[in-house]
Amino acid sequence: MQECCLVVVLFQLLHTNHWSRARAFLELGFLRYLGRISYSVYLWHWQSIHLKAVLPELPNWLFALIAIVASIILGSISFYVLE
């Protein structure tokens, strides 16, 4: 029940002038696109994390960047091919 109330409050705040900056940020094209493919990215992120076994010598920050980019690319491809 609390989650429903939170959603209603956030919805109301986003449609008022108080949160115009937050609303403008959330309406950025990249974020809207990422929201559209988010389930596909979710399905691919675990496979991207398993790349660490293949690339153990990479620094953690570089591996994280590669895993994020790989998840988004694979999620995007599967979104358009499968869905």
Beta strands, then each sheet from edge to edge (+ up, - down):
end
